[in-house]
Amino acid sequence: MSSGYNTNESFIAVVDLGTGKISLTVAKVEGNNTQILFYRAAKSEGIRNSAIFNPKKAEGVLSGLLSAAEEELKIKILSVVVGLPRCGVRQEKAEAICQRNDPDECITVEEIESLKCIAKEEHHLGDPDKEEIYGAVAQCFSTPEYFQVNENDIVGMISSEVTGHFNVFIGRRSRINNIYKVFNDLGVAISRMYFSPVATSRAVLTDEEMHNGVALLDFGAGATSVSIYRNRVLAHYASIVVTSDIRNECSISERLAENIKCAYGGCMPDRLQTLSEKIIQIESDDMNVCNQIPVSYLSEIISAREKEIIDAMLYEISESGLAGALRKGVVITGGGAEMLNLGNYIRELSGYTVRVACPRNGFVATGCEEILKPAAVASAGMVLLAKGEGLNCCTVSEDYVAEAAADVPGLEQAGSGVEEVWNNLVSSPAEETTETPDIEENADEVGKQPETPAAEEEPEKEKKPGFFKTIAWKVQKYYNEISKETV
C-alpha cells in the first residue's frame, strides 16, 4: 500500500451534524494510540435545530468535506460514525419484568439485555408511524429482596424475579430517515449512530464527576442541552432551542451575527472593562457605515438570552429531582461555552461550581488542534466511543481501492441500527479496546445500502456485491493473508 498505512491500523470517520457547522473527523487507531489525521468544519446547510430538514443541501456540504479528506489523506471513506439529533428528544419511564426459569442461578448480562429489549418493545408510543425509540437507559434494578441496584451489581445476583427501571428516549422517525437518505445518496455506510450528548460526556466528563453527580450543559449554535449524570448513569436529559436575538435586534444577517458574537460577545456588561467601550461598525458593500453596535449593548442582548437559557436549564435540573445531588456542580462545553464571563454568570445565577470543559486527553491532534476546543467535543467523543467499540470505518488507500474493484464475492458492510447506540454507552464510560471487529460477524447488521441484482457465482449462486462491499471483503482478505505471512 503506497500510502504508508499498515495493516495494524484502523480508521474512524466521524460526522457531527450541527446547526451552525457540519464537521468531519478522521482518526487513525493503532493499538492504544489514536491520532487525529483530519478535522474540518463547514457552515451548515439544510440543518435546523440539530436535525436535517433538507437532505440535498446537507449532502452538498458533506460531499465537499468527504472529498477533501480523501484527497488530503489518500484514503477512501467507506463508512462513518454520525451523531443523532439532540433536539426534539423526550424521555419517558419504562419498566420490564423477568420471571426467571432457574432462580438458583446467577443473573446474567444476557438477561439484563433482554430486559432492555422488553422495555423498548413494550413501551407505548404516542404515534408509532412518526416516532422511534432511540434506546433505553437503565436507571436501576430491583428484586423481591433488594431495591435500587445498579446495572453492574445486578449481574451475578440470585433471585426468582428481576425488574428493570429505564428511561426510554424517543425522537422523530423522519429525522433518522433523513440521515440515512443523505449517506445513502453519498454511497457511504453508517457504522454507528451515537446520541451526541452521550458522546460529549465521554469526551469531557471524568469518572468522578459522573459518579458523584454533575450537570453537563452543552451550548450549541441552535440548541442547548443538559445531561445529568449520577452513579455513572444518564439520569435526565433535556434540550431547548436557541433563537438569534442579535440578528433580530441589530437587523443583520445570521452569519454576521454569529461572527460578531464569537469575536466580541460576552455576558455581564459591567464586567467587560474596556471592551464594553468599543463600538462595532458594520459597513455596506460600498464601504459606507450602515450600522453601529456598541459592545455594551451587544452584551446586554447576550446576557438576556443566556439568562433565559440558564433559567430553563436550572428548571430542568430541578425537575429531575437531582438538584441537591450535583456534588460536582456544572460542566459547560460546546462552542458557546467559550463566551466571555459565561461560567461566572452561571455560577452567579445557580450557586453551583462551574467548569468550562474541552476534550480530555485521549488522542494526538498535531495539525488538527481545532478538535481540542469546546466546539468539537461531540466529534471528539464519538471518536473515543468508536475506538472503545473497536470500529473500523474501512478506510483504505486509493491505490488499494482501485486494485480491490475486482470481481470477487463480497460481504455486507458492518453497521448497526439506532437502538444499538445506547448499549453499554450511557451507563458507564466506554472501555478502551484495540480489537478490530470481524467484518463477517457484523455482515448482516446493515440493510440500508442498495444491493445489486443477484448474479451467478461459481461454484454456487450468490448475490453480486456492490463496489464498497467488494472493498470491505478484499480488505478483510488482505488482512488475513498478511496475518498468516507474519505467523
Disulfide bonds with the S-S distance in Angstrom:
none
